[in-house]
C-alpha cells in the first residue's frame, strides 16, 4: 500500500476521526444513543490503529536518518503528522483504552451525557495528535487540546472537591505549558529550514539546532518542567492525587492510563534529541528526583484508605521508574520505557475499572469500609488479583519484562539508585497485597453484603485486560520490535 496514493493517511485518520466524531456528539438530542455512538467510534479508531501497525506512511512523511537522528520531510509544511514505532505503540494504547473505558462505564449515568462523551472523544483526538506530531507547533496545539477537555470533564462531573482539584490541575499544567511555549519559540528562532531559507518548527530542524551549553541548560529545564508536571514526578506531583480522586473514574482512566504518558513520550521525542548535552549534565539530578518520588509515593500509598488515592500514588511510583529509565540513556533502559508505557496503561486502567465497579455497587471507596468482596463476586476477585499482581510486576505478567529492563538500565547507570528504587517495588507489593486482603477477603459487612457479581460485559472487558497481561508477559517481542528503531536512533545521540 502506497500512502501517497490515498487522500488521507493513518496519522490524520487517528487525529481527525475522533475529533469530528466528538463534535457530532454535541448534536445528539437523545443522551441514550450517544453511548452507542462513542463506542462505535472508539472501535473504528482501534481498527484504524491496528491497520496502521502493518501499513507504514513513513515514505510520505519522514525518513529516519539514524546517523544523525534527523527527520527529513518530503512535504515541508508547518503542520506535520507522522508515525514511527513509538508513535504507533502509544496511539495503539490510546485507541485500545477508549473502547475499554466506554464499555466498563457503560452503565454509569452522566448528566448531559452527550457533552461528557463529546469531551472524551476530543481528549482522545488531542492525545492522538500529541503522539503523531512531528513539528513543535502541532505538538503544542495537541498538547493543549488533550488537556482542555479534561478540565471540563473534571469540573463538571467530578466529586465534591472537584473545583479545587481542577483549579490546581489547571495552574500546574498552564504554568508548564507556558514554559514549554517559551522554549519552543526560542529554539524555533535558532533553527534553519531544510532548504536553508528560514526557520522551521519541524522535528528534524529542532533536533539539528545548534545551541551553546548555556542555552541548552536553561532550555532543558523549560521543557523538562512542563513534561515533569504532566508525568508527574517529584516534586511536581501534588496535583495528581486530588485530580485522580475528584475526577469521574472514566476521566481518571484517561489521565492515569494515557495522559501521563505524554510527559514520558515528550522527553523521548523532544527533550533528548534537542538537548543531548544538557541531558548528560542533569541525568543524575533527574534520576535522583525520580527515585525519591518512587520512595515517597510508595510510603504514602501504604497509609492510604481511599482506593483512588492508593492507585494514584502507585502510579507516581511507576512513572518515576520510567522517567529514571529514560535518563539512564541505555538501550535496555529506553526499550524498557517503551514497553512499560504500554503495559502500565493497560494495568492501571484495569485497576480503575475494578474500583469503578466496587464504588458503583457500594457507594464507597474506603478500604476500611470494605471486606469480603470475594464471597459475593469471586470472578471479579480473580480478575482483580491478576491485574494487581501484574501491577507489581509478578513474573509472567506484562509489567515484569519492562521493569526488569528498566532496573537493568538503572543498575548500569548507578547501582545505588537501582537499590533505592528496588525498595519501592517491595513497598508496592506490601500495599497491593494489603489492599487485596482487606477489600476482597476477610469478613463481609453491611456494605459489602449487597455486592453482586459483575455483569457479562464487565467480565469480558476485564478478561481482555487479563489476556493481554499474560500475552505480553510471555511474548513481548512484537512490542520490542515495534520500537527498536526509535531506541536505536535515540542511542546515536549519546554514542
N, C-alpha and C positions, 0 to 999 in steps of 0.2 A: 504493500500500500504506500503510495507516494503522497505525503501530506500536502505537497504543492498542487495536487490535483483536486483538493477539496476546498470549499469556501470557508470552512471554519475548522480549527484544529482542536485537539483534545484539551490543552490548557484553557482555551477560550470557552469550550463547552462546559468544563468543570466550574468556571467562574460565572459565566453569564446565565447558564441554565437555572441554577438555584436562585440567582438574583431576580430574574424575571418571574420565576415561579413564586418567589416570596412576595413580589409586588402584586401578583394575581391574588394572593391570599387576602389582601386588604379589601378586595372587591366582593368577596363572598358575603352573601346575606344570611346563609344558614351555617351557623357555627358547627353543627354536627357533621357537615360534609367536608369541612376544611381538614379534618383529621385524615380522611381517606386521601385527599389531595396531596398533603405533605408527605404521607407515607409512600404514595406512588412516585412523587418527585424524588424522594430520597433513594428509592430503589433504582430508579432510572439513572440517577447520579452515580450510584455504586456500580452499575453496569458500565457506564462510561469510563469510570476509573479502572475497572478490571480490563477493559479493552485497551486502555492506554498503556497497560503494562506490556502489551505484546506488539503494539504499533507505535514506533517512535516518530515524533515530528521534529527531532533534532536537526534534520537536514535543512528545514526551513528556518529554524530559529537560532540555532547555535551549533558551533563546533568547538569541542573542548581541546585546547592545546595544552596537554599535560606538562610540556616542557616549561611553560611559563605561567601556567594557570591563568590564561586569558580566555575570555569568551568573545568570539568574533561573530557578529550577526550579519546575515545576508540582507536583512532589512534594518536600516539604521533609524528606526522610529524611536519616539520618546516614550512609548508605552509598549513594553516588550514582555511577553509571557512565554515561558518555556518549561520543559520538564527534564530534569536529569534524574538519576537514581534516587537521590534523597527526596526530591520533589514528588516522585511517584510514590515513594513509601508513605509520605505524610498526607498526600491527597487521598491515598487509599485508606489510611486511618480515618481521615475526616469523612470520606464517603461511607465507610463501614459503620462509623459511630452513630450517624444520624438516624438511619432506619432502626437501629437497636434502641436508641433513646425514644423514638416515637412509638415503637411497639411496647416498650417497657412501661411507658407512661400513658398508654392509650386510654386507660380508664380514669386518669387523673382529670378532674374537671377544672377548667380555666375560665374565668370571666373574660369576655371578649376573646374567645379562642382564636379567631381569625387574626387578630393583632399579635397574639402570642406566637402563633406558628409562623406568621409572616416575618417577624423579627428573628425567629430561629433560623429560617432559611437565609435571611440577609447575613446573619452571622456566619453561616456555612459558606456563603459566597465570599465573604471577606477572608475567611481562613484559606479557602482555595486560592484566592488572589495572593496572599502572603507567600504561600508555598510554591507558586508558579512565577512570581515576579522576578524578572531578570533585569530590571532597572530600578534605581533608587526611588524615583518619584512614584512609580506604580506600587512599589513595595510600601512606601509610606502611606499612600492612599488606602491600600487594602488593610494595612495595619490599623488605621483608624476605623475603617468600615467594619472590621471584625469586632471592634470594641464598643462602638456606639450602640448597636442593638442590645448588647449585654447590660449597658447602663439602664436602658428602659425595661428590659426583662426583669432585672433585679429590683428596680424601684417600684414597678407596677405590680408584680406578682410575688414579691419576696415576703419574708417574715415580718414580725412586729418591729424589729430594729433595722428594717431594710434601708431606710433613708440614710441613717448614719453610716451603715456599711457601704452603701453605694457611693456616698459622698467621699469616703476615704479612698475607695477604689478609684474614683474619678480623679482625685487630687494626685494620687501616686502616678497613675498612668498618664495623665495630662502632663505632669512635670517631666516624666521620662520621654514622652513623645516630643515635647518642646526641645529638650536637649538633643535628641536624635535629629530633629529637623535642622537645628543649628549646625550640627556636624555634617549632615548631608549637603547643605548649601556650601559649606566651606570646602569640602572635598570636591564638589562639582566645579567650583571656581578654579580648581587646580588640575582638572582633567583636560585631556586633549582628545578630540573626536578621532574616530578610527581613520578618517580621511585627512586629519590634521587641520581641519577648518572650523574649529570651535569646541565648546565644551560639550560634555555628554553625561547623562545620568546612567548610562548602561553599565552593567556589572563589569564588563571587560575593561571599561575606562576607569572605574573605581579601583579595580584590582591592580591596574597598572599605573596608578597615580604615584608620583614621586613626592614624598613628604620627608622633611628632615626629622631626626629623632624627637625633638621637642614637640613638633606638630603632631607626630604620631602619638606621643604620650597623652596629651590632653584631649585629642580627638578620640582616642581609645576609650577614655573614661566617659565621654559624652555618649557614645554608642553603648558601651557596656552597661552603664547605669540604666538606660532605657530597657535593655534586654534583661538585666538582672531583676528589675521590678516585675517584668512580665513572667519570669520563671516561677516563682520568685526565689531568690536565695538571701541568706542572712547578710546584712541587716535590713533588706528591702522587702521583707516578707509579711509585715504586720497587717497589711490589708487582707491577706488571703483567708485566714480562719474565719473572720467575720463575714467576708463575702461569700464563702462556701456555705456557712451556716444559714445566712439570711436569704440567699438566692433560692428560687424554686429549684427543685432537685434536677429537673431536666437541664436547666441552665448551668447548674453546678457540674453536671456531667461534661458539658461542653468546655467549661472553664478548666477543669482539672484533667480531663482526658485529652483535650486537643489544644486549647488555647495556651496553656503553659509551654507547649512545645514550640510556640512562636519564638520565645526567647532563646531556647536552645538552637533552633533552626537558624535564627538570625546571627548567632555567634559563628556558626559554621559557614553560612552563606556570605556574610558581610565582614564580620569582625576579624577573623583570622586571615582571610585573603588580603584585606586592605591594610591591616596594621600588624604585620608579622613581627617586626622588631619590638613593638610595644607588647605584643602577646608574650614574647620570650621574657621581656623585662618584668612583667607583672604576673607571670603564671603562678609563682609561689604564693602571692597575696590572694589571688582569686581562688586557688585550690584550698588555701587556709580558711578563707571565709566559707567556702562550700562545706568543708569538713566540720567547722564549728556549727554551721547551720544544721548539718545532719545530726550531730550530737544533741544540740539544743532542742530541735524539733522532736527527736525521739524521746528525750527525757520528759518533755511536756506532754507528749502523747500518752505516756504511762499514767498520767494523772487525770486524763480526760474522762468525763462521764457522759458526754454527748457524742453519739456515733459520728455525726458530721464533722465535729471538730477533731476527733481522733483520726479520721481518714484524711482530713486537711493537713494535719501535722505529719502524718505518714507520707503524704505526697511531697511535702517540703524536703523531707529526708531523701526521698528517692531522686528528686530533681537535683538536689545538692550533689549526689554521687554522679549524675550525668554531667553536670557542669564541671565537676572536677575532672571527669574523663576527657572532656573537650580540651582542657588546658594542659593535660599531660603531653599532648602533641605526639602521641604514639599511635601507630597504625591499629594495634589491638584495642587501644582505648577509644579511638574515634569510631571504629567499627562497632564496639560495644554500645556507644552512644546511639548510633543509628538503629541498632536492633532494639535497644531498651526504650527508645522513644515510642516505638510501635507497641511493644509489649506492655509498657506501663499504661498506655492509653487504654488498651483492652482490659487490663486487670482492674484499673481504678474505676472504669465505667461499670464493670461487673459489681464491684462493691457498692457503688452508689445505687444501682438497681435494687440490690437487696435491702439497703437502708430505706429506699422509697417504698418498697413492698411492706416492710415492717411498720413504717410510720403511717402508711395509708390504712392499715388494719387496726393499729393500736392507738394512733394519735400521739405517740411519744417516741423520743429518740434517746432517752436517758438509759444508760446501761444498767444503772441501779434499779430501774423500774421494770426491767425485763427479766426473762428467765424461762427455761423450759420450752422454748420455741420448737425444739426438735421433736417434742412429743406431739405437737399439733401439725407441724409442717416438716416431715422428715426429708422430703425431696429438696425443699428449699435449703435445708440444713446441709445436705450432702453437697449441693452445688456451691453454697457459700464457703464451705470448708475448702474445697478445691481452689476456688478463686483466692481466698485469703492466704492459703499456703503458697500459691503462685506469687502473690504479692510480696512474700518474704523469701522468694527465690528458692523454693524447695527443688532439688534435682528432679529432672524430667518435666518440669514446668517451664513455660516460656521465659520467665524472668531470670532463671538460673544461668543460661548461656550469656545473656547480656551482662549481668552483674559479675560473672566470672571474668569476662573480658575487661570490664571496667576496673576491677580490682587488679587484674594483671597489669594494665597500663598504669594504674596509680602506684603499684608496688615498684614498677620500673622507674617511675619518676622519683618517689621518695617512700621508703618502706615504713617510716613512722606515720606519714599521712595515711597509708594503707591500714596500719594497725588501728589508728584512731577511728577511721571510717568503719572498720570492721566491728567496732563496739556498737555502732548504731544498728548494725544488722542483728546483733544479739538482742538489743533492746526492742527491735521491731518484732522479733519472734515472741518476746515476752508480752508486749501489749496486744499483739494479734491473738495469741493463744488465750490470753486472759479475757479478751472480748468474746471469743468463741465460747469459752466455758461459761461466762456469766450470762450471755444473752441466749444461747441456744441449748445449754444443758442446765442441770440443776432443777429446782422445783418450779412448777407453774405458779402464777399468782393471778389475782383478779383481772389484771390487764391482759396477760398472755393466754388466759384460758379461752378467750373468744377468737383466737387466731385460727384461720383455716388454711388448708394447703393452697398454694398459688394456682392461678388459672393456667390453662394449657398453653396459651401464647406466651405467658411469662416463663413457663418451664422451657419452652422451645428457645427463647432468646438467651436465657442463662445457659442452656445446654450448648448453644452455638459458641458462647464465650468459653466454656469449658473445653469443647473440642479444639478450638483454636489454641488454648493454653497447652494442651498436650501435643498438638501437631507441631507447633513452633518449638516446644521443649525437646521433642525427639528429632525434628528435622528442620533446623533454622537456615539451612544452606541457601534456599531461594532468596530469602531476605538479604543474606550476606552478599550474594552475587549481585543483587539489585543495586546495592550502594557501594560496591567495591571500587568502581571508577571514581566516584566522588571522594572517597577516602584517599585513594592514590593521588588524586590531584591536589588535595589539601596537604598531604605529606610533602609534596615537592616544594611547598613554600618554606619548609623547615629543614630540608636536607641539603 
